[in-house]
């Protein structure tokens, strides 16, 4: 993701959160399916809804 344009169809806010996670070497913690486009680019800790 760093230093190259990415056209993944995610919102600006999600892109900012993903870039911050990458910069800090952290995982993004989310249940937002838009982050699926970034799997392999950043670490993602998926939240599940109750009952799943």
N, CA, C and O atoms as CSV, one atom per row, in Angstrom:
chain,resi,resn,atom,element,x,y,z
A,1,UNK,N,N,0.815,-1.180,0.000
A,1,UNK,CA,C,0.000,0.000,0.000
A,1,UNK,C,C,0.864,1.251,0.000
A,1,UNK,O,O,0.494,2.257,-0.606
A,2,UNK,N,N,1.991,1.205,0.659
A,2,UNK,CA,C,2.814,2.394,0.817
A,2,UNK,C,C,3.452,2.811,-0.502
A,2,UNK,O,O,4.051,1.988,-1.195
A,3,UNK,N,N,3.326,4.074,-0.845
A,3,UNK,CA,C,4.013,4.628,-1.995
A,3,UNK,C,C,3.404,4.319,-3.338
A,3,UNK,O,O,4.004,4.623,-4.369
A,4,UNK,N,N,2.231,3.723,-3.356
A,4,UNK,CA,C,1.589,3.453,-4.634
A,4,UNK,C,C,0.091,3.664,-4.487
A,4,UNK,O,O,-0.483,3.397,-3.431
A,5,UNK,N,N,-0.529,4.138,-5.539
A,5,UNK,CA,C,-1.979,4.341,-5.475
A,5,UNK,C,C,-2.703,3.004,-5.422
A,5,UNK,O,O,-2.305,2.036,-6.071
A,6,UNK,N,N,-3.762,2.970,-4.646
A,6,UNK,CA,C,-4.553,1.753,-4.513
A,6,UNK,C,C,-5.993,2.087,-4.860
A,6,UNK,O,O,-6.575,3.020,-4.305
A,7,UNK,N,N,-6.554,1.334,-5.764
A,7,UNK,CA,C,-7.955,1.509,-6.116
A,7,UNK,C,C,-8.700,0.280,-5.627
A,7,UNK,O,O,-8.903,-0.676,-6.375
A,8,UNK,N,N,-9.107,0.314,-4.364
A,8,UNK,CA,C,-9.747,-0.864,-3.788
A,8,UNK,C,C,-11.216,-0.640,-3.485
A,8,UNK,O,O,-11.895,-1.553,-3.015
A,9,UNK,N,N,-11.716,0.547,-3.740
A,9,UNK,CA,C,-13.119,0.801,-3.499
A,9,UNK,C,C,-13.480,1.007,-2.043
A,9,UNK,O,O,-14.639,0.830,-1.669
A,10,UNK,N,N,-12.519,1.378,-1.209
A,10,UNK,CA,C,-12.831,1.631,0.197
A,10,UNK,C,C,-13.015,3.125,0.414
A,10,UNK,O,O,-12.550,3.946,-0.375
A,11,UNK,N,N,-13.697,3.456,1.491
A,11,UNK,CA,C,-13.958,4.864,1.802
A,11,UNK,C,C,-12.676,5.556,2.256
A,11,UNK,O,O,-11.701,4.902,2.625
A,12,UNK,N,N,-12.692,6.877,2.225
A,12,UNK,CA,C,-11.541,7.664,2.657
A,12,UNK,C,C,-11.193,7.356,4.111
A,12,UNK,O,O,-10.023,7.175,4.445
A,13,UNK,N,N,-12.201,7.298,4.973
A,13,UNK,CA,C,-11.958,7.037,6.396
A,13,UNK,C,C,-11.351,5.647,6.607
A,13,UNK,O,O,-10.437,5.487,7.417
A,14,UNK,N,N,-11.853,4.645,5.886
A,14,UNK,CA,C,-11.292,3.301,6.001
A,14,UNK,C,C,-9.855,3.278,5.485
A,14,UNK,O,O,-8.998,2.606,6.059
A,15,UNK,N,N,-9.595,4.000,4.418
A,15,UNK,CA,C,-8.237,4.088,3.884
A,15,UNK,C,C,-7.291,4.739,4.870
A,15,UNK,O,O,-6.144,4.317,5.015
A,16,UNK,N,N,-7.772,5.766,5.545
A,16,UNK,CA,C,-6.953,6.437,6.559
A,16,UNK,C,C,-6.643,5.482,7.707
A,16,UNK,O,O,-5.504,5.409,8.168
A,17,UNK,N,N,-7.658,4.748,8.170
A,17,UNK,CA,C,-7.460,3.792,9.261
A,17,UNK,C,C,-6.489,2.688,8.838
A,17,UNK,O,O,-5.644,2.274,9.632
A,18,UNK,N,N,-6.600,2.212,7.606
A,18,UNK,CA,C,-5.706,1.168,7.108
A,18,UNK,C,C,-4.271,1.686,7.003
A,18,UNK,O,O,-3.329,0.985,7.372
A,19,UNK,N,N,-4.106,2.897,6.506
A,19,UNK,CA,C,-2.765,3.481,6.392
A,19,UNK,C,C,-2.144,3.684,7.773
A,19,UNK,O,O,-0.947,3.461,7.952
A,20,UNK,N,N,-2.939,4.099,8.735
A,20,UNK,CA,C,-2.437,4.284,10.092
A,20,UNK,C,C,-2.009,2.950,10.697
A,20,UNK,O,O,-0.950,2.858,11.318
A,21,UNK,N,N,-2.828,1.923,10.516
A,21,UNK,CA,C,-2.474,0.593,11.019
A,21,UNK,C,C,-1.174,0.111,10.391
A,21,UNK,O,O,-0.317,-0.444,11.078
A,22,UNK,N,N,-1.027,0.320,9.097
A,22,UNK,CA,C,0.191,-0.104,8.410
A,22,UNK,C,C,1.402,0.675,8.917
A,22,UNK,O,O,2.456,0.091,9.167
A,23,UNK,N,N,1.258,1.977,9.069
A,23,UNK,CA,C,2.362,2.824,9.536
A,23,UNK,C,C,2.814,2.424,10.934
A,23,UNK,O,O,4.010,2.414,11.228
A,24,UNK,N,N,1.859,2.098,11.792
A,24,UNK,CA,C,2.177,1.741,13.175
A,24,UNK,C,C,2.527,0.262,13.343
A,24,UNK,O,O,2.893,-0.167,14.437
A,25,UNK,N,N,2.418,-0.512,12.273
A,25,UNK,CA,C,2.667,-1.942,12.371
A,25,UNK,C,C,1.614,-2.637,13.202
A,25,UNK,O,O,1.891,-3.640,13.860
A,26,UNK,N,N,0.401,-2.103,13.172
A,26,UNK,CA,C,-0.701,-2.622,13.972
A,26,UNK,C,C,-1.713,-3.335,13.078
A,26,UNK,O,O,-1.602,-3.306,11.853
A,27,UNK,N,N,-2.687,-3.967,13.697
A,27,UNK,CA,C,-3.796,-4.564,12.968
A,27,UNK,C,C,-4.977,-3.606,12.973
A,27,UNK,O,O,-5.186,-2.874,13.941
A,28,UNK,N,N,-5.737,-3.612,11.905
A,28,UNK,CA,C,-7.013,-2.907,11.884
A,28,UNK,C,C,-8.035,-3.847,12.517
A,28,UNK,O,O,-8.110,-5.019,12.149
A,29,UNK,N,N,-8.812,-3.346,13.456
A,29,UNK,CA,C,-9.849,-4.136,14.113
A,29,UNK,C,C,-11.181,-3.649,13.577
A,29,UNK,O,O,-11.565,-2.502,13.808
A,30,UNK,N,N,-11.889,-4.515,12.861
A,30,UNK,CA,C,-13.080,-4.069,12.162
A,30,UNK,C,C,-14.031,-5.222,11.873
A,30,UNK,O,O,-13.648,-6.392,11.900
A,31,UNK,N,N,-15.242,-4.872,11.605
A,31,UNK,CA,C,-16.232,-5.806,11.094
A,31,UNK,C,C,-16.710,-5.351,9.722
A,31,UNK,O,O,-17.617,-5.952,9.145
A,32,UNK,N,N,-16.104,-4.293,9.201
A,32,UNK,CA,C,-16.502,-3.689,7.935
A,32,UNK,C,C,-15.989,-4.525,6.758
A,32,UNK,O,O,-14.779,-4.680,6.593
A,33,UNK,N,N,-16.895,-5.062,5.944
A,33,UNK,CA,C,-16.468,-5.908,4.836
A,33,UNK,C,C,-15.600,-5.200,3.795
A,33,UNK,O,O,-14.913,-5.867,3.021
A,34,UNK,N,N,-15.615,-3.856,3.758
A,34,UNK,CA,C,-14.755,-3.132,2.813
A,34,UNK,C,C,-13.281,-3.461,3.037
A,34,UNK,O,O,-12.488,-3.393,2.098
A,35,UNK,N,N,-12.903,-3.814,4.262
A,35,UNK,CA,C,-11.507,-4.115,4.560
A,35,UNK,C,C,-11.051,-5.427,3.916
A,35,UNK,O,O,-9.851,-5.692,3.846
A,36,UNK,N,N,-11.982,-6.240,3.452
A,36,UNK,CA,C,-11.620,-7.478,2.767
A,36,UNK,C,C,-10.732,-7.226,1.564
A,36,UNK,O,O,-9.910,-8.070,1.206
A,37,UNK,N,N,-10.893,-6.065,0.936
A,37,UNK,CA,C,-10.064,-5.702,-0.220
A,37,UNK,C,C,-8.608,-5.489,0.176
A,37,UNK,O,O,-7.730,-5.475,-0.687
A,38,UNK,N,N,-8.341,-5.323,1.468
A,38,UNK,CA,C,-6.984,-5.033,1.933
A,38,UNK,C,C,-6.301,-6.227,2.583
A,38,UNK,O,O,-5.165,-6.112,3.043
A,39,UNK,N,N,-6.976,-7.375,2.627
A,39,UNK,CA,C,-6.352,-8.559,3.214
A,39,UNK,C,C,-5.070,-8.865,2.445
A,39,UNK,O,O,-5.051,-8.857,1.214
A,40,UNK,N,N,-4.026,-9.130,3.173
A,40,UNK,CA,C,-2.723,-9.367,2.561
A,40,UNK,C,C,-1.870,-8.104,2.499
A,40,UNK,O,O,-0.646,-8.178,2.391
A,41,UNK,N,N,-2.521,-6.947,2.569
A,41,UNK,CA,C,-1.805,-5.663,2.572
A,41,UNK,C,C,-1.550,-5.179,3.998
A,41,UNK,O,O,-0.493,-4.627,4.303
A,42,UNK,N,N,-2.541,-5.397,4.865
A,42,UNK,CA,C,-2.430,-5.017,6.280
A,42,UNK,C,C,-2.962,-6.166,7.123
A,42,UNK,O,O,-3.670,-7.039,6.622
A,43,UNK,N,N,-2.619,-6.161,8.396
A,43,UNK,CA,C,-3.195,-7.126,9.318
A,43,UNK,C,C,-4.601,-6.691,9.694
A,43,UNK,O,O,-4.841,-5.518,9.980
A,44,UNK,N,N,-5.518,-7.628,9.693
A,44,UNK,CA,C,-6.913,-7.322,10.028
A,44,UNK,C,C,-7.387,-8.306,11.085
A,44,UNK,O,O,-7.267,-9.519,10.913
A,45,UNK,N,N,-7.920,-7.786,12.169
A,45,UNK,CA,C,-8.572,-8.600,13.189
A,45,UNK,C,C,-10.072,-8.397,12.994
A,45,UNK,O,O,-10.607,-7.322,13.262
A,46,UNK,N,N,-10.733,-9.441,12.527
A,46,UNK,CA,C,-12.150,-9.341,12.194
A,46,UNK,C,C,-13.028,-9.480,13.429
A,46,UNK,O,O,-12.855,-10.403,14.225
A,47,UNK,N,N,-13.971,-8.559,13.582
A,47,UNK,CA,C,-14.999,-8.640,14.617
A,47,UNK,C,C,-16.181,-9.400,14.046
A,47,UNK,O,O,-16.510,-9.267,12.867
A,48,UNK,N,N,-16.805,-10.185,14.878
A,48,UNK,CA,C,-17.992,-10.921,14.464
A,48,UNK,C,C,-19.187,-10.403,15.244
A,48,UNK,O,O,-19.055,-9.919,16.368
A,49,UNK,N,N,-20.349,-10.512,14.632
A,49,UNK,CA,C,-21.574,-10.149,15.340
A,49,UNK,C,C,-21.920,-11.279,16.305
A,49,UNK,O,O,-21.531,-12.428,16.098
A,50,UNK,N,N,-22.655,-10.938,17.364
A,50,UNK,CA,C,-23.088,-11.967,18.308
A,50,UNK,C,C,-23.866,-13.041,17.582
A,50,UNK,O,O,-24.647,-12.757,16.674
A,51,UNK,N,N,-23.644,-14.279,17.989
A,51,UNK,CA,C,-24.348,-15.376,17.371
A,51,UNK,C,C,-23.620,-15.997,16.195
A,51,UNK,O,O,-24.057,-17.030,15.687
A,52,UNK,N,N,-22.524,-15.403,15.746
A,52,UNK,CA,C,-21.775,-15.976,14.630
A,52,UNK,C,C,-20.745,-16.942,15.127
A,52,UNK,O,O,-20.013,-17.528,14.329
